[in-house]
Amino acid sequence: MPKRLLVVESPGKVKKLSQILGSDWIVRASCGHIRELSNSGDDSLGFSMDGGSVRCNYVPRDQRSKETIQKLKAAVKQVDEVVLATDPDREGETIAWHLQEVLGLREPKRVVYTEITASAVRNAIANSRKLDFNLVGAGLCRDCLDKLVGYKGSPLVWALNNGAKSVGRVQSATLHLVCQREREIQTFVPQDYWNVWVDYAEGFRAFYKGTANSVLDAPEQETETNDDAAGNSKQVPESKRVLSEAEATRLVEEARRYPHQVVLFEGKTVHRQPPPPFTTSTLQQAAGSKLRFSPDKTMQVAQKLYEAGLITYMRTDSVMLSPEFCASARKWLEQNDPQNVPQQLAKHRSNKSAQEAHEAIRPTDVFRPSVQLREEISADEFNLYVMIWKRAIASQCRPAQLRKTQVIAQSGNLLWQARGQVIEFYGYARYWNNLSKDSILPTLQQGQALTLKNAAHEKKQTQPPPRYSEPKLVQLMERKGIGRPSTYAPTVATLKKRDYVQLAKDHLQPTALGLEVDEFLQKALPDLLEAEFTAKMEDALDAIALGKHSWQQYLITWNQDYFAPALLKAKTVVVSSTQQTKASPVERKYETSRTRCPECNNFLAKIKSSKVKKKYFLKCISGCENVVLFWSDLNKTWEPPRTQTVRSENSPKSATKLSSYPCPVCKEPLSEYSYLKDGQSKTMLRCSTKESWKDKKHKDVAYFSTQKGWWSPKFGELNC
């Protein structure tokens, strides 16, 4: 008969933990968050700020959460002791507190582990603690902050009437970064310049560096940093920029006129230190640049690896590794790569806000055979695991040894420079190769004459700053302090879901909607878009988690001193903005098709959509909003949707048939309705009674068709 109950977050952990703990334990999952702030009270916030305190009204998230709570309550009655083993971060601590509240637990034991292995789990249970209410306070404060900003800020953008759905504390600051870069690109004015070089018969190319009197200039500082967000693009060497073709031609002619000789040849050995093991941010960056994973996908795959006991917890901002792992990695190197065993390990620093009690992301067992593992997990999981394994091992290796050479030649008064790099000892780069292989320069002597083979120039043009890739955006969010490890991936995913940004050639580009929202928020809530402002809020949450501030006092003060006055000011911007829009509407520019509207005979607009094969559909923007046409490969023509007559997305939906499912409110049959969304035909279930359309109790009765069946945001999955 089981005597103890272990409650975890993810159902994926239950099987593994049950095997580790044996028959004396029941292992159950909360399936993540089980409660959320209700939609009651002023502005549907679900909390109130009265008399220096904050009162939160939490309710089950959905029908599934209600059922989970009932199952957990039943399990509690079967055991003598309850242990809460939710994830080892602020969010996990908050979920543990919610479990304590709904299950009526007086002083539950809280255990924390960063890997699902027998030794780690048993050691955690043997060293249980009480709930950390500082962490819980930070979690509750973040809940309230996010809902306060979202519920009070979002109506501002709804008034724009352009399809904007939401404003967010982290979301809007991140969108601003993408829009700022887009405006830099739009205002960029390219400039012509010329690249000038010489080729020598000795087998290398040198680039124009300047004149002889510039030899006293300060030497160029080479900074080699580990950039996980960078792709495999190699920087092409160039000369000092020449701003006119006439000057470039003069330099080429002078290079051909005078003899060339070596005035400087130097070679030096440099050591490149190994990179630190992965944090959440760097894992998302590397997986994005090397495996083409979105941040969201990276975290989903990493979650499966963690649940299978293969890696440590994947939400962390620490680069620390346990002494046990370091010893294990050293042992592996001694057996398999003894030349790479360092005398002293490289020291890596976490950022100032990192929780040092956590570890970096690493494999739980470096000796696990990859051949066997490849058969046990999916290809995506295996590729991400191998990347994590290589990075963790690389962090424990010797530095790489590079031989860098530089040649400066002179012809007349002109200087020509060439650089080379040879890898003499790969070290950590055997496992994590971030070294560039430049050209190998011949061994030369100072004063040696060189034979000119060719001299030439090419015209180039300065390029605008590039758009951010998803890895680069995550990197920028981390550097600017926007969000924390648990929020990077969902923030980027939300921006795409809201249609504020879209992927174009692996780079994030703001949509017209995203630019409009950002432009408006710059006038309405400018502070909320500033990275420094958002970073200070994150720092405040970190301080609350450390017990340095009261979360309730911070929330009340933040609202009174900043947000409430800012909202009052923002509402005046909404009014003036709306009036201005009525006076001179800003029209979005669409590409015009050659097909005319069947009602008004005007040319239809091409509306981009990644959900249709042709990548766009046709719509009338001249007033006939009910005209939408899709390309038919069968008939080679543009046609209205086959399943229904053409109509706008907001027009009344037509019922097609009664279903066998009862309404969760009145038990009358649910009806199946068809509708258009983003140019696609979809179906949903609503109550079949006429009164339900006006009844507030039926407002949330809406089931949508998914791959797993009918699902409702309010009532969960629909079962017979």
Secondary structure by P-SEA (a helix, b strand, c coil): cccbbbbbccccaaaaaaaaccccbbbbbcccccccccccccccccccccccbbbbbbccccaaaaaaaaaaaaaaaaccbbbbbccccaaaaaaaaaaaaaacccbbbbbbbccccaaaaaaaaaccccccaaaaaaaaaaaaaaaaaaaaaaaaaaacccccccccaaaaaaaaaaaaaaaaaaabbbbbbbbbbbbbcccccccccccccccccccbbbbbccccccccbbbbbbccccccaaaaaaaaaaaaabbbbbcbbbbbbbbbbbbccccaaaaaaaaaacccccaaaaaaaaaaaaaaccccccccccccccaaaaaaaaaaaaaccccccccccbbbbccccccccccccccccccccaaaaaacccaaaaaaaaaaaaaaaaaaccbbbbbbbbbbbbcccbbbbbbbbbbccccccccccccccccccccccccbbbbbcccbbbbbbbbccccccaaaaaaaaaaacccccccaaaaaaaaaaaccccccccbbbbcaaaaaaaaaaaacccccccaaaaaaaaaaaaaaaaccccaaaaaaaaaaaccaaaaaaaaaaaaaaaaaaaaccbbbbbbbccccccccccbbbbbbbccccccbbbbbccccccbbbbbbcccccccccccccccccccbbbbcccccccccccccbbbbbbbbcccbbbbbcccccccccccccccccbbbbccccbbbcccccccc
